[in-house]
Amino acid sequence: MDWLASAFHWAANLCLLLMLAAIAVTILIRPFGLSVYWLWPWSMQVFVWMTFLGFYVVYRRRKDIAVDFVMRKMGGRAMVASRWFVSLAILLVIGIMIAQMPTILASQVGVIDGV
């Protein structure tokens, strides 16, 4: 599954590059009186996919963004407790997302402007 994590990492970085390039183009063409109104919804869509793809990479490679200097000062037990808390919080959020998935998918009907 490491190859899949590498592919998802590459795809998430590509999403970030596309999003940043689109926003840069929008900023650069504004002084010329041009505006591309549909770039904002596409940027949001790409950001969501970048997050989905990147979440697997973070999970698979057991990396996260952490500021744990406070927990280290509190000792080993606090560090273990914080790891359990974070893991349980992630499981709770994923559970809520899965529970809400049928409602969200059922509401995704019709035309979405710009996307």
N, C-alpha and C positions, 0 to 999 in steps of 0.2 A: 504494500500500500504506500510505500515511500515514493514510488514513481508517480502515484496519483497526487500525493501532497506536493511534489515538485511541479506537476502540471497545473495544479490549482494555484500554486504560488506564482507561477509564470502568468496565468490567466488573470489573477487579481492585480498583478503589477501592470498588465496590459490595460485592464479596466481603468486603473488610476491614471496611466499615461493618456488614454483617450479622453478621460474626463478633464484632466488638466489642460490638454491641448485645446479642447472645445471651449473651455472657459477663457483661455488665453486668446483664442481667435476672437471671441466675443468682445473682450476688453480692447483688443487692438483695432477692431473695425468700428467701434463706437464713435471715435472722433470724426469719422468719415460719414456719419449720419446713417450708418447701416446697423441693423439689429437682426439677430437670428433668434426669434422668440421661442423656437422649439428646442433650443439647446438646453434650457433649464430642466424640462421634464426628462430629457434623455440623460442629463447628468445625474439626476436623482435615480433614475433606473439603473444606470451603470454603477453608481455608488452602492445601491442595494446588492447587486450581483457581486461587486468587489467584496463586500462584507460577507456574503454567503460563502464565496470561494475561500476567502482568507480565514474564516472561522475553522474550516477543516484543517488548514495548514497549522494554525495555532494549536488545535487539539492534537493532531498527529505528531507534531514535533515537540509537544509538551513545553511550549513557550508561551509566555504571556507578557503583557506590559504590567509590571509590578513595581511599586515603591514599597519595599519591605523593610526599610531601615528601622521603622518604629517597631515592627514585630521582632526584629533581631535584638533590639535593645530590651524587649520584654522577656526574651528567653525562648528556649526550644519548644516549650509547650504552647506558647502563644503562636509560634510559627506553624506548628502542626494544626492547631485550632483554626487559624486563619485559612490554611489550605483546605480543610474540611468545609469551612463556611463557604468559601468561594466555589468549591466543587458542587456543593448542595444548591447554591444560588444559581449556578449555571444549569443544573438539572431542572430546577424549578422553572426557569425561564424557557428552556427547551420544551418542557412539559406543557406550559401555557401556550406556546406557539403551536405545538402539535394539536392541542385540544381546540384551538381557535381556527386551525387550518380549514376544516370543512366550511365554516361560516365565511371565512375570507375568500376562499376559492369560489363559493357560490355567489358572492357579491361581485366578482370580477366579470361583469358582462357589459356589453356595449362598447362604444368607441371611446378611447381615452385620447383627448386632444394632444397632439404633438408626439405621441409615443406609439 
